[in-house]
């Protein structure tokens, strides 16, 4: 049975604020609606943030936050974080409850999405393992190779951002020439991005002998082609990858 609808505690209904301009509604009407993410109808993972991109720069961030209402089928606490002067994210303090429904209203514009299963991946830098659980049950254990000394995979919790069946990874995009000792330009399969800084979970057949034994990558999480394909096919946007 579906639980009664409940509003999260820290978000409130729209209230006009003089320092915000004429009003958030007027701004949206003049410059266009805010862009809301996730889009309507998407099924996301339990770590997916909500992003509101306003059409103009915001001078009063607190007032802007008051224009955003988040309604969930299960109460969830969270917090706002501004990415720049026009983009704000709201993230759950921990994780969204699996299989919950979420409605976001920003200055009268709405998106509704669903949180799906609780798929959680854990990458361990010390044991060279990549473990995936769904709804609390471990379903896959995979040998992995993470970032080597000087290129360590950052620790933390990172939601899946996007996926590429095939992608070219080029070290020159972050300042390392291809013809240098640490340079590379590779065609990579089953790439799942977890940071905008270039950290992916991906197939790396060239490091197969090190997977499960040693960290030899430039920061990404290397898996066998078969294991990377499984994660690519099963992971959805917003699923957390926890690096320890």
C-alpha positions, 0 to 999 in steps of 0.5 A: 500500500502506498504511503500518504503523501508528505512534504519534506520539512525544509522546503516551503511553498512559494513566497515573494521576496523583494530582494529577489527582483519583482518576483520569481514568477515574474522572472520566469515569465520574462526570461523563460521557465527554470530547467528542472532535473530530473525530467518528468517521468524519469526513474532515478537512483537513490542518490540523484540530486534535484537541479533547478537552473533559473533563467537569470542570475540570482542575487538572493539565494535564500529567497530563490530557495523558497520558490522551490517545493519538493513533495515526496511519498516518504518524508526526506530531509536534505539541503540546497547547494548552489553550483553557480549564480543561477543553478541550485541543487537539492540533495537528500541528506542520506539517500532517497527511499527506494520506490518513492515518488517525487514532485518538484515545483519551482515558480509554478513549473513542475516535474515528477519523477520516481526513485527506483531500486536501491542499487549501491556500488562500493569500490574498495581501494585497498581490497580492489573490489567492486561490489554491487547490491540491490535493495540490500542484497549483494548481487555482484562482486567484481575484481577492480583496479582503481587509481594508482599512486599520484592518480588515486580515485577520490573517496566519497559517494558519487551518483551516476551522471551519464553512460556511454556505450563507447567513448574516447578517453584522451589524457590531453583533455586534462593537461597530460600530452598523449605522447608523454609517459602518462599520456593515453588516447583510448577507445573505451567501452561501457563507460559510466561517469561518476564525476564531471572531473573525469572519473568513470567506471569502465571496461579496461581489458588492458588492466585485467591482470591487475584487477583484484590485485593492484591499482594501476589506473589514472583514477577511473575504476577499471573492470573486465569487459563483461563486468563493466557491461553488466554495470552499464546495463544495470546502473541508472542515473543517480545510483550511488558509487561509494569509493572507500 
